[in-house]
């Protein structure tokens, strides 16, 4: 949606909830944009405008809306003669490394990632006010804490009646399996703090504080130094029983050992026999074990599990909830999403450059983080020579040639943000009366495309993939991802040739008035290749019109071009009663739209979410669209996007998009190309009213979605291609990461795991 083109550009919203220009400027926001957003939101809330888009039908492989994976792989495997297969691979690699960029949106906050954990902590805090801010008190308070027996009995009853999901129940043990010793230590310390407080009613904070300080001092030693100390150990491991004798000893293990001894000594819940440890003890048996004269509370296994889960949740929220999602660890080795993306781009889809879009005011932090990850990547990479000519290669490995795969960090700044509103249209303010900026959706990233093309002047195409879609870097995944990339490249080469032919025809129209056909026979071969992607009957009808009865080529008329490309990209019908020149001119306007190829995944029974559909716009036209679920009305959302809905595929955010057109790649002297006018992609018909909850208050705000703005046939030449489900591994909550390591993510061929490092 092109905000600047709105009729409300120079007018402020006249209603009972006026905006404060001072508060808007204080947050470095655009007054014009916020005013337009407010106007649209008020119209939507007052039912003066409809923000939903009616669905006319689902795009499927049967109706031509989606090109099947089987068809794509068959066509690509037969595009070149088997003897030229090596040339085919080298050509694709050359195109990737010289003309393709990868854009990774990473501005999302981790707060949504930890929603389940936050709900659990809020639920416990509301039921047990004594636990509120307990983690901060645990870290900072030096006074002796006490709870009365009555309070402890009440807390025990609440814990006993608290239900917990299996996922949350496994959180504490999952954290203890990670390599991060800090997480392990603080999880145990805080759990001991809470259990000791409930069992005996008080905690010797002095002793606990000493343990915490000891832990904090030990955490100054990085994993790198610890690994070096192991490598340079004086003892040589010669037998299996001596393997762990000296290796693995650290201050961490000493602290955890001391802590475990203290817990064993003070808690009745720990017994010496292994069967007692896995069998919940009865309250009667536990009472017999107690020898203290002080009144105590005896915790059951369920109550202990609630405390462990609460401890783990508080720790994770305190440590990571305020960070961007990209910096949150997602493997047991402690690798963040950013680290895995750096590793992915080395072997998965190496290209000219990579753009990381980060939250406002965090560009320098991410640049520093990437620099810090360089030595970690060098240390953990399985094959150091895989880093050759990359920005992560050590100095001794760099060659005297152009380095590819550079990383650039761009901010989704305040100029791409909006503010929240109450559900009646009032601007939302915090306790200080200030507006709270919020991202206006990743559709705003289109405003960064100009900067991207300026930073990489040779780039012609953009590949977009989410930061949390981690699929690994195995050869299988690389081969699968290269198929939609190659399909995009070949379709683009074909369209670039047709653009040049039609452009030359229109330029020389005065000379060609006697013939309204394209006479270049290569044009026919290009159309015949593209015809493989559409229905055979329509394709044959269009191609037959290009030859006479003796099958002699007579030229390509505009109806044939429109039939093939119109069914591939789902163009609108030609204007009736137009002249030949007007028809060719209209065809040229459609050809000039940027090419957009979306990979879509076939749905399974339980999948819920938006995807490719045919939709009706207010002007009466029907388009092909990658629709977001909130943009559909309730009936359509249930019918198409719900479980067992009519939509057969969903959007995994895997797209290839054209940044420049008219490169004239087939000519002896290729031109630089014409940059796409990205502002035209901002169509006011594709905004949605996002309704969410913020700090317990229902709010709404203006949002645009990137895959709707570049994934519609009204503004782009859009193609949906089916891709395998193995290219889609999202992380909507922290439990999607818990228990995974580098091997389960598919980084065996790129990153060494802990086990392989031991050998």
C-alpha distance (Angstrom), angle and dihedral (degrees) to the residues before:
residue distance angle dihedral
X1 . . .
X2 3.76 . .
X3 3.78 101.2 .
X4 3.78 93.9 -171.1
X5 3.81 91.1 61.5
X6 3.79 94.7 59.8
X7 3.77 118.8 119.1
X8 3.77 88.4 -129.2
X9 3.78 91.9 62.1
X10 3.78 97.4 114.5
X11 3.78 98.8 28.3
X12 3.77 131.3 80.5
X13 3.75 123.8 -135.1
X14 3.76 108.8 -90.5
X15 3.77 106.2 -151.7
X16 3.76 141.5 106.9
X17 3.82 92.2 -82.6
X18 3.82 105.7 60.3
X19 3.78 121.7 -173.8
X20 3.79 123.2 -118.0
X21 3.80 110.9 -125.7
X22 3.78 89.0 -164.0
X23 3.81 93.4 57.6
X24 3.80 91.1 44.9
X25 3.81 92.8 52.4
X26 3.79 90.3 44.0
X27 3.82 87.6 64.2
X28 3.84 92.0 44.8
X29 3.81 90.8 -115.3
X30 3.79 128.9 149.2
X31 3.83 110.0 -100.9
X32 3.80 92.7 -158.0
X33 3.78 93.8 51.5
X34 3.83 95.0 45.2
X35 3.81 90.2 48.9
X36 3.80 91.1 53.0
X37 3.80 91.3 46.7
X38 3.81 90.4 50.9
X39 3.79 91.6 49.4
X40 3.80 93.1 51.7
X41 3.80 93.1 45.3
X42 3.81 91.5 51.4
X43 3.80 90.7 49.9
X44 3.81 90.8 49.5
X45 3.82 93.8 46.7
X46 3.81 90.6 48.6
X47 3.83 90.4 49.3
X48 3.80 90.9 -117.7
X49 3.79 91.6 126.8
X50 3.79 134.8 27.0
X51 3.81 116.7 -126.6
X52 3.80 95.4 -173.7
X53 3.81 125.1 91.1
X54 3.84 117.2 -139.3
X55 3.81 114.3 -124.0
X56 3.81 116.8 -134.9
X57 3.80 97.1 -175.1
X58 3.78 145.6 -37.8
X59 3.79 123.6 -84.0
X60 3.80 108.1 -121.6
X61 3.78 138.3 167.7
X62 3.83 88.6 -109.5
X63 3.82 98.0 56.8
X64 3.81 95.9 42.3
X65 3.78 95.9 -107.2
X66 3.81 91.4 114.8
X67 3.81 129.6 33.1
X68 3.79 109.2 -134.4
X69 3.79 122.3 -120.7
X70 3.80 89.7 -124.6
X71 3.81 92.3 55.9
X72 3.80 94.0 45.7
X73 3.80 94.7 49.8
X74 3.81 91.4 45.9
X75 3.80 93.1 50.9
X76 3.79 94.5 45.9
X77 3.79 92.4 48.4
X78 3.83 90.8 53.4
X79 3.82 98.6 38.8
X80 3.80 91.1 91.1
X81 3.78 130.2 35.8
X82 3.83 112.1 -101.5
X83 3.80 89.2 -111.5
X84 3.81 88.6 59.9
X85 3.81 95.9 48.7
X86 3.81 90.8 106.1
X87 3.79 89.4 51.6
X88 3.81 88.7 50.7
X89 3.82 92.5 55.7
X90 3.79 94.0 43.6
X91 3.79 91.0 49.1
X92 3.80 91.5 53.3
X93 3.79 92.0 46.7
X94 3.82 91.3 49.9
X95 3.81 90.7 50.2
X96 3.81 92.6 49.3
X97 3.79 94.9 48.2
X98 3.81 94.7 46.3
X99 3.81 108.4 30.8
X100 3.82 111.1 17.9
X101 3.81 127.3 86.7
X102 3.80 127.7 -170.1
X103 3.81 117.2 -141.2
X104 3.81 117.3 -162.1
X105 3.83 116.2 -172.4
X106 3.81 106.2 -145.4
X107 3.80 103.1 161.5
X108 3.80 95.0 106.5
X109 3.79 117.9 116.8
X110 3.79 122.4 -124.1
X111 3.81 91.7 -129.6
X112 3.83 92.1 89.9
X113 3.79 89.0 46.4
X114 3.81 89.2 60.5
X115 3.82 97.5 40.6
X116 3.82 93.8 120.2
X117 3.79 91.3 50.3
X118 3.79 92.7 46.7
X119 3.81 92.9 50.5
X120 3.79 90.9 51.1
X121 3.83 93.1 49.9
X122 3.81 92.4 46.2
X123 3.80 90.0 49.9
X124 3.81 92.3 52.3
X125 3.82 92.7 43.7
X126 3.80 91.7 51.9
X127 3.81 91.9 50.3
X128 3.82 95.3 39.7
X129 3.83 110.5 35.7
X130 3.83 89.4 -179.9
X131 3.82 88.7 69.0
X132 3.80 94.8 53.5
X133 3.82 110.6 116.5
X134 3.80 87.4 -1.7
X135 3.79 92.2 138.5
X136 3.81 92.5 56.0
X137 3.81 89.6 47.2
X138 3.78 89.1 48.9
X139 3.81 90.2 55.9
X140 3.81 100.6 38.8
X141 3.82 113.2 20.7
X142 3.81 115.2 94.8
X143 3.80 96.5 -178.1
X144 3.78 125.0 100.9
X145 3.81 110.4 -97.0
X146 3.80 123.2 -146.1
X147 3.80 139.0 -177.1
X148 3.78 125.7 -167.1
X149 3.79 120.4 -120.1
X150 3.80 90.5 -112.2
X151 3.81 92.0 53.7
X152 3.78 91.2 47.9
X153 3.81 91.8 50.1
X154 3.82 90.2 50.8
X155 3.80 91.2 48.7
X156 3.80 90.5 48.8
X157 3.80 91.1 52.9
X158 3.80 90.6 50.3
X159 3.81 91.7 49.2
X160 3.79 90.4 48.0
X161 3.83 91.5 55.2
X162 3.81 95.6 42.6
X163 3.78 114.8 109.2
X164 3.78 121.2 -146.6
X165 3.80 132.9 -168.1
X166 3.82 120.5 -121.2
X167 3.82 90.0 -114.7
X168 3.80 93.3 55.2
X169 3.79 90.5 42.4
X170 3.82 90.4 60.8
X171 3.82 95.2 47.4
X172 3.82 98.3 92.4
X173 3.80 94.8 48.9
X174 3.79 89.6 44.0
X175 3.80 91.4 56.9
X176 3.80 91.2 49.6
X177 3.81 89.1 57.1
X178 3.80 92.6 58.6
X179 3.80 123.4 99.5
X180 3.80 93.0 -126.6
X181 3.79 103.9 104.8
X182 3.79 92.4 -168.2
X183 3.80 91.3 60.9
X184 3.80 91.3 47.7
X185 3.80 94.5 48.2
X186 3.79 97.3 47.4
X187 3.81 92.6 43.6
X188 3.80 90.3 56.3
X189 3.81 94.0 41.6
X190 3.78 95.2 51.2
X191 3.81 93.0 44.5
X192 3.81 89.6 50.8
X193 3.80 89.5 48.3
X194 3.83 92.3 54.2
X195 3.80 96.9 40.9
X196 3.80 92.7 47.0
X197 3.81 89.6 49.0
X198 3.81 91.7 53.5
X199 3.80 97.5 40.5
X200 3.80 99.9 47.4
X201 3.81 102.4 14.0
X202 3.80 95.3 -121.6
X203 3.78 141.7 57.2
X204 3.77 126.1 -145.6
X205 3.75 92.6 -127.1
X206 3.79 93.4 -175.8
X207 3.80 93.8 62.4
X208 3.79 91.6 41.1
X209 3.81 91.6 49.7
X210 3.81 90.3 52.7
X211 3.79 89.4 52.7
X212 3.81 91.2 49.8
X213 3.80 92.5 48.7
X214 3.78 89.3 49.2
X215 3.80 89.3 51.6
X216 3.80 92.9 48.4
X217 3.80 92.0 51.2
X218 3.78 91.5 49.6
X219 3.80 91.5 50.4
X220 3.81 89.1 66.7
X221 3.80 87.5 80.5
X222 3.79 108.6 87.9
X223 3.77 124.7 -141.0
X224 3.77 88.7 -111.7
X225 3.81 92.5 60.2
X226 3.79 90.0 44.7
X227 3.81 90.8 53.1
X228 3.81 91.0 49.8
X229 3.79 91.1 50.5
X230 3.79 88.8 54.9
X231 3.79 92.8 47.8
X232 3.80 92.1 51.0
X233 3.80 95.5 44.1
X234 3.79 113.0 141.0
X235 3.77 92.9 -138.9
X236 3.78 116.8 83.1
X237 3.77 115.2 -144.9
X238 3.80 106.6 -129.9
X239 3.80 105.1 153.5
X240 3.80 134.1 40.0
X241 3.80 93.0 -118.3
X242 3.82 90.8 53.6
X243 3.80 93.4 47.0
X244 3.79 95.6 99.0
X245 3.78 96.9 27.4
X246 3.80 97.3 106.0
X247 3.76 102.7 -3.2
X248 3.78 116.5 92.5
X249 3.81 95.1 24.9
X250 3.77 110.8 137.1
X251 3.74 141.6 141.6
X252 3.79 86.5 -92.1
X253 3.78 93.4 63.4
X254 3.81 92.1 45.5
X255 3.79 92.1 51.7
X256 3.79 93.8 45.7
X257 3.80 89.8 47.4
X258 3.80 91.8 51.7
X259 3.79 90.5 45.6
X260 3.80 92.3 49.8
X261 3.79 91.0 49.5
X262 3.78 90.0 51.0
X263 3.79 91.8 49.7
X264 3.79 91.6 47.0
X265 3.80 90.6 50.4
X266 3.78 96.3 47.2
X267 3.77 104.0 33.7
X268 3.77 124.0 72.6
X269 3.77 90.5 -159.9
X270 3.82 93.2 78.0
X271 3.81 118.8 76.9
X272 3.76 133.3 -179.0
X273 3.79 100.8 -123.2
X274 3.79 118.5 80.5
X275 3.82 93.3 -136.7
X276 3.80 90.8 55.0
X277 3.78 90.0 52.0
X278 3.80 93.6 57.1
X279 3.83 97.2 36.8
X280 3.82 115.0 73.2
X281 3.81 108.8 -121.8
X282 3.75 121.1 -129.3
X283 3.77 119.1 -113.7
X284 3.83 89.5 -114.2
X285 3.82 93.5 56.0
X286 3.79 91.8 46.2
X287 3.81 91.8 52.0
X288 3.80 90.3 55.2
X289 3.81 90.6 56.0
X290 3.80 93.1 55.6
X291 3.81 113.3 98.1
X292 3.81 98.6 165.8
X293 3.80 118.3 113.0
X294 3.84 91.0 -146.3
X295 3.81 118.3 94.9
X296 3.79 106.5 -99.5
X297 3.79 139.0 -172.1
X298 3.80 116.7 -131.7
X299 3.81 113.6 -144.5
X300 3.78 121.4 -147.4
X301 3.80 122.3 -141.8
X302 3.82 90.1 -99.9
X303 3.80 92.5 51.9
X304 3.80 91.0 47.6
X305 3.79 89.1 50.6
X306 3.81 90.8 53.3
X307 3.81 90.2 51.1
X308 3.80 92.0 47.9
X309 3.79 91.5 49.5
X310 3.79 91.9 46.8
X311 3.82 90.0 49.9
X312 3.80 92.3 50.2
X313 3.82 93.2 46.1
X314 3.82 93.1 49.6
X315 3.78 91.1 49.1
X316 3.82 95.0 50.0
X317 3.81 93.8 44.6
X318 3.79 92.2 47.8
X319 3.79 92.9 48.7
X320 3.82 104.4 37.8
X321 3.83 114.3 10.8
X322 3.82 93.7 90.8
X323 3.80 93.9 49.0
X324 3.80 127.5 89.1
X325 3.78 111.6 -95.4
X326 3.80 90.1 -114.8
X327 3.82 91.2 69.0
X328 3.82 96.7 49.8
X329 3.85 115.8 107.5
X330 3.78 113.3 -112.9
X331 3.82 103.8 174.5
X332 3.78 132.6 61.5
X333 3.81 86.7 -115.9
X334 3.80 88.7 62.1
X335 3.81 98.2 -108.8
X336 3.79 114.4 157.5
X337 3.81 124.2 -140.1
X338 3.81 87.2 -103.5
X339 3.80 92.1 54.6
X340 3.81 91.4 50.3
X341 3.80 91.7 48.8
X342 3.80 90.7 52.3
X343 3.80 88.4 51.8
X344 3.81 92.8 44.0
X345 3.78 94.3 55.2
X346 3.80 91.1 54.5
X347 3.79 94.6 64.2
X348 3.80 108.9 6.6
X349 3.81 105.5 61.0
X350 3.84 111.4 -14.1
X351 3.78 110.3 -163.7
X352 3.81 144.8 164.1
X353 3.80 94.7 -80.5
X354 3.78 145.8 -21.4
X355 3.79 127.3 -129.9
X356 3.77 120.3 -156.5
X357 3.82 114.3 -163.6
X358 3.82 109.3 -154.6
X359 3.83 136.2 179.2
X360 3.79 122.1 -80.0
X361 3.82 116.9 -72.3
X362 3.82 92.8 9.4
X363 3.80 101.9 96.0
X364 3.81 94.8 104.2
X365 3.81 92.0 45.8
X366 3.80 92.4 54.5
X367 3.80 92.0 45.0
X368 3.81 89.2 53.1
X369 3.80 90.3 46.5
X370 3.81 91.3 53.6
X371 3.81 89.6 50.4
X372 3.81 90.2 50.3
X373 3.80 90.7 50.0
X374 3.82 93.5 53.6
X375 3.83 96.4 80.4
X376 3.80 89.9 40.3
X377 3.80 89.9 53.9
X378 3.80 91.7 47.3
X379 3.79 90.5 49.9
X380 3.81 96.1 47.5
X381 3.80 102.2 37.3
X382 3.80 112.7 112.8
X383 3.80 94.3 -142.2
X384 3.80 114.4 29.5
X385 3.81 89.9 -163.9
X386 3.81 88.9 65.5
X387 3.81 85.8 74.6
X388 3.81 92.9 60.6
X389 3.83 112.1 135.9
X390 3.80 91.2 0.8
X391 3.81 123.2 118.5
X392 3.82 88.2 -109.1
X393 3.80 96.9 57.5
X394 3.82 116.7 117.5
X395 3.80 115.9 -113.9
X396 3.79 93.9 -103.5
X397 3.83 90.6 56.5
X398 3.81 99.6 49.5
X399 3.79 116.3 107.9
X400 3.79 130.3 -153.6
X401 3.76 95.3 -98.4
X402 3.77 138.0 89.6
X403 3.79 113.7 -64.1
X404 3.81 112.9 -130.0
X405 3.77 129.9 -162.6
X406 3.81 97.3 46.2
X407 3.80 116.2 174.2
X408 3.81 121.4 -130.4
X409 3.80 122.6 -173.4
X410 3.81 119.9 -147.4
X411 3.79 127.5 -179.5
X412 3.77 127.0 -127.9
X413 3.79 86.5 -143.4
X414 3.76 135.7 -173.6
X415 3.81 91.3 -81.9
X416 3.82 86.1 67.8
X417 3.81 94.4 46.8
X418 3.79 137.5 87.9
X419 3.82 136.3 -170.2
X420 3.79 133.9 -102.9
X421 3.79 123.8 -107.6
X422 3.79 133.7 -160.1
X423 3.80 116.1 -112.4
X424 3.82 89.9 -98.8
X425 3.82 92.7 54.9
X426 3.81 99.1 -98.1
X427 3.81 113.6 139.3
X428 3.79 109.5 -107.2
X429 3.81 115.0 -120.1
X430 3.79 132.5 -175.2
X431 3.80 126.9 -125.2
X432 3.82 88.5 -77.6
X433 3.80 93.5 53.3
X434 3.82 93.5 -108.5
X435 3.80 128.5 137.2
X436 3.82 115.5 -110.1
X437 3.84 112.0 -136.3
X438 3.79 117.1 -140.5
X439 3.78 132.0 -178.5
X440 3.80 111.3 -91.5
X441 3.81 90.1 -139.3
X442 3.78 132.9 -79.2
X443 3.79 88.9 -81.4
X444 3.81 84.1 83.2
X445 3.81 88.0 69.4
X446 3.80 87.3 84.1
X447 3.81 86.1 77.1
X448 3.82 87.2 63.5
X449 3.82 95.0 54.2
X450 3.81 91.4 86.2
X451 3.79 90.7 54.0
X452 3.80 90.3 46.6
X453 3.80 92.8 54.2
X454 3.81 90.3 46.3
X455 3.81 91.9 51.8
X456 3.82 91.3 48.0
X457 3.84 105.6 31.7
X458 3.83 93.2 174.6
X459 3.80 94.0 54.1
X460 3.79 117.2 107.2
X461 3.80 103.8 169.6
X462 3.79 139.1 38.9
X463 3.79 130.1 -145.7
X464 3.83 114.8 -158.7
X465 3.80 123.7 -160.2
X466 3.83 131.5 157.5
X467 3.81 122.6 -106.8
X468 3.82 92.1 -127.1
X469 3.81 96.9 49.2
X470 3.81 96.9 95.8
X471 3.81 112.9 177.2
X472 3.81 101.4 158.1
X473 3.78 129.5 -122.4
X474 3.80 103.6 -92.0
X475 3.79 120.5 141.4
X476 3.82 90.4 -110.4
X477 3.81 93.1 55.8
X478 3.80 91.2 43.8
X479 3.81 91.5 52.3
X480 3.81 91.5 48.3
X481 3.82 93.7 49.0
X482 3.80 91.8 47.1
X483 3.81 90.8 60.4
X484 3.85 97.3 68.2
X485 3.82 87.5 39.1
X486 3.79 91.7 54.5
X487 3.80 91.9 42.8
X488 3.81 89.1 54.2
X489 3.81 91.0 48.5
X490 3.81 94.4 50.5
X491 3.82 94.3 45.2
X492 3.80 89.1 48.2
X493 3.82 92.2 49.8
X494 3.80 89.5 51.7
X495 3.81 93.8 48.0
X496 3.82 92.1 45.7
X497 3.79 89.2 55.9
X498 3.81 91.8 48.3
X499 3.81 90.9 47.7
X500 3.78 89.9 55.2
X501 3.80 92.6 47.6
X502 3.81 95.5 49.0
X503 3.81 91.8 42.6
X504 3.81 91.2 52.9
X505 3.80 90.7 45.7
X506 3.82 92.1 54.0
X507 3.80 91.5 44.9
X508 3.82 91.3 53.4
X509 3.80 95.0 36.2
X510 3.81 93.7 125.0
X511 3.81 89.8 59.6
X512 3.81 93.0 42.9
X513 3.80 99.2 48.0
X514 3.77 90.4 111.9
X515 3.82 90.4 61.1
X516 3.79 124.0 41.0
X517 3.81 94.0 -170.1
X518 3.80 135.1 90.3
X519 3.80 104.7 -111.1
X520 3.80 99.8 -165.1
X521 3.81 105.8 108.3
X522 3.82 90.8 -152.9
X523 3.80 86.3 67.7
X524 3.79 88.4 62.8
X525 3.82 92.1 50.8
X526 3.81 90.7 49.6
X527 3.81 91.2 51.2
X528 3.79 91.2 46.5
X529 3.81 89.6 54.9
X530 3.83 93.2 48.3
X531 3.81 88.9 47.3
X532 3.81 88.1 70.5
X533 3.81 88.5 73.9
X534 3.83 95.7 58.5
X535 3.81 138.4 55.5
X536 3.82 112.3 -56.6
X537 3.81 95.9 -133.0
X538 3.81 93.4 52.9
X539 3.80 91.1 43.8
X540 3.82 94.1 50.8
X541 3.81 91.8 47.8
X542 3.81 90.9 52.7
X543 3.81 94.8 45.3
X544 3.83 93.9 46.2
X545 3.80 88.8 61.0
X546 3.83 89.2 62.4
X547 3.81 95.4 62.0
X548 3.81 135.7 49.6
X549 3.79 128.9 -126.5
X550 3.82 90.4 -77.9
X551 3.83 90.0 52.4
X552 3.78 90.3 -111.3
X553 3.79 113.7 151.6
X554 3.81 110.6 -108.0
X555 3.81 100.6 172.9
X556 3.79 137.8 -81.9
X557 3.84 113.9 -80.3
X558 3.78 120.2 -154.5
X559 3.87 93.6 -111.6
X560 3.82 89.7 61.1
X561 3.79 92.3 48.0
X562 3.79 90.5 47.8
X563 3.81 94.2 47.4
X564 3.80 94.2 54.3
X565 3.80 100.2 37.1
X566 3.80 92.9 34.6
X567 3.81 90.9 57.9
X568 3.80 92.5 43.0
X569 3.82 95.8 49.4
X570 3.84 96.9 21.7
X571 3.79 97.9 -121.8
X572 3.79 122.9 -174.1
X573 3.85 117.6 -100.5
X574 3.79 118.1 -84.0
X575 3.77 115.7 -95.0
X576 3.84 106.5 -93.0
X577 3.82 120.5 -115.2
X578 3.80 92.7 16.7
X579 3.80 121.7 148.1
X580 3.79 122.3 -112.8
X581 3.79 91.3 -101.9
X582 3.82 92.2 49.1
X583 3.82 90.5 48.7
X584 3.82 92.0 51.0
X585 3.79 89.9 45.2
X586 3.81 91.2 52.0
X587 3.81 90.0 47.6
X588 3.80 89.3 52.2
X589 3.80 90.7 53.0
X590 3.80 89.9 55.4
X591 3.81 92.4 45.3
X592 3.80 90.5 53.9
X593 3.79 92.5 62.1
X594 3.82 112.0 105.0
X595 3.78 117.3 -99.6
X596 3.78 116.1 -114.4
X597 3.82 122.7 -173.2
X598 3.81 117.9 -170.3
X599 3.77 124.8 -166.7
X600 3.82 110.9 -142.6
X601 3.81 128.4 -170.2
X602 3.80 124.9 -137.3
X603 3.81 111.1 -110.9
X604 3.76 125.5 -119.2
X605 3.80 125.3 -151.3
X606 3.80 97.7 -87.6
X607 3.82 97.4 40.9
X608 3.79 115.0 118.2
X609 3.79 124.7 -178.2
X610 3.79 148.2 81.9
X611 3.77 125.7 -57.7
X612 3.82 147.4 146.6
X613 3.80 115.4 -27.7
X614 3.79 141.9 149.2
X615 3.81 108.4 -108.3
X616 3.80 137.5 -175.1
X617 3.81 120.2 -125.0
X618 3.82 124.0 -151.5
X619 3.82 91.3 -103.7
X620 3.81 90.0 62.2
X621 3.80 97.9 -105.8
X622 3.79 121.8 130.8
X623 3.79 117.0 -137.8
X624 3.78 140.1 178.2
X625 3.80 108.7 -110.7
X626 3.80 141.5 175.1
X627 3.79 94.3 -135.2
X628 3.79 125.7 -159.6
X629 3.81 112.5 -133.4
X630 3.87 95.9 -121.8
X631 3.81 88.0 56.0
X632 3.81 91.6 66.1
X633 3.78 123.8 76.5
X634 3.80 118.1 -109.2
X635 3.80 94.6 -98.5
X636 3.81 94.7 49.4
X637 3.81 92.2 42.5
X638 3.79 90.5 54.2
X639 3.81 94.0 43.2
X640 3.80 98.1 46.5
X641 3.81 109.6 18.8
X642 3.80 103.9 32.0
X643 3.81 126.2 89.9
X644 3.82 108.6 -56.2
X645 3.81 88.8 7.0
X646 3.79 123.0 161.6
X647 3.81 93.4 -106.8
X648 3.80 105.7 96.7
X649 3.82 97.5 -165.9
X650 3.80 139.4 35.4
X651 3.79 135.0 -152.1
X652 3.84 116.6 -101.2
X653 3.85 91.6 -179.3
X654 3.79 95.8 -107.6
X655 3.79 108.4 142.1
X656 3.80 141.5 157.2
X657 3.79 116.0 -156.8
X658 3.80 134.9 -175.5
X659 3.82 117.2 -119.6
X660 3.82 97.0 178.2
X661 3.79 134.2 29.0
X662 3.81 134.6 -167.3
X663 3.79 95.4 40.4
X664 3.83 90.3 150.4
X665 3.78 90.4 -143.4
X666 3.83 92.7 170.9
X667 3.79 94.1 61.8
X668 3.80 123.8 89.8
X669 3.81 90.9 -113.9
X670 3.83 108.1 40.9
X671 3.78 115.0 -147.2
X672 3.81 124.2 -131.4
X673 3.77 92.1 -114.2
X674 3.78 135.2 -127.8
X675 3.79 117.7 -81.0
X676 3.80 114.8 -121.6
X677 3.80 114.7 -109.5
X678 3.78 95.4 -117.8
X679 3.81 94.2 -175.4
X680 3.82 88.7 69.0
X681 3.80 89.1 62.3
X682 3.80 90.0 64.6
X683 3.80 97.4 90.0
X684 3.82 116.6 -178.9
X685 3.81 89.9 -141.5
X686 3.81 92.1 69.6
X687 3.79 105.5 64.4
X688 3.77 124.2 109.8
X689 3.80 137.1 -159.5
X690 3.79 105.7 -118.4
X691 3.83 112.6 -152.2
X692 3.79 117.3 -166.3
X693 3.78 143.2 140.9
X694 3.80 121.0 -99.8
X695 3.81 118.5 -170.9
X696 3.79 90.3 -23.6
X697 3.82 94.8 -48.8
X698 3.84 123.0 110.0
X699 3.81 108.1 -122.0
X700 3.79 138.5 168.3
X701 3.78 135.5 -157.5
X702 3.79 142.8 175.7
X703 3.79 114.4 -88.9
X704 3.79 140.2 173.7
X705 3.80 126.6 -162.9
X706 3.80 121.0 -139.1
X707 3.80 96.7 -145.9
X708 3.82 90.0 54.4
X709 3.81 94.1 49.7
X710 3.82 94.9 49.0
X711 3.82 94.6 25.2
X712 3.80 102.3 67.9
X713 3.79 130.8 90.6
X714 3.82 92.2 -135.3
X715 3.81 93.9 74.3
X716 3.83 104.3 14.7
X717 3.79 140.6 39.7
X718 3.79 93.5 -109.3
X719 3.80 128.5 -165.8
X720 3.81 125.4 179.8
X721 3.81 114.2 -151.1
X722 3.78 123.9 -171.5
X723 3.82 113.5 -123.4
X724 3.83 129.4 -175.8
X725 3.78 120.7 -94.2
X726 3.79 90.5 -117.6
X727 3.82 87.6 77.9
X728 3.80 90.3 62.7
X729 3.79 121.4 70.9
X730 3.81 109.2 146.6
X731 3.80 128.0 -176.6
X732 3.77 109.9 -145.5
X733 3.80 95.2 158.6
X734 3.79 137.1 18.2
X735 3.80 90.5 -103.5
X736 3.82 88.6 69.0
X737 3.82 86.2 65.5
X738 3.80 101.4 36.8
X739 3.79 113.4 108.3
X740 3.81 95.7 10.1
X741 3.78 123.6 123.8
X742 3.79 135.1 -177.9
X743 3.77 92.0 -83.1
X744 3.81 96.0 53.6
X745 3.81 89.1 50.0
X746 3.80 91.3 53.5
X747 3.79 101.6 -108.3
X748 3.82 95.0 128.4
X749 3.80 90.9 116.0
X750 3.81 95.0 45.9
X751 3.81 111.8 29.2
X752 3.79 127.6 38.4
X753 3.80 115.9 -125.9
X754 3.79 125.4 -137.0
X755 3.81 91.3 -102.4
X756 3.80 94.5 52.6
X757 3.80 90.6 47.3
X758 3.81 89.2 58.2
X759 3.79 89.7 61.4
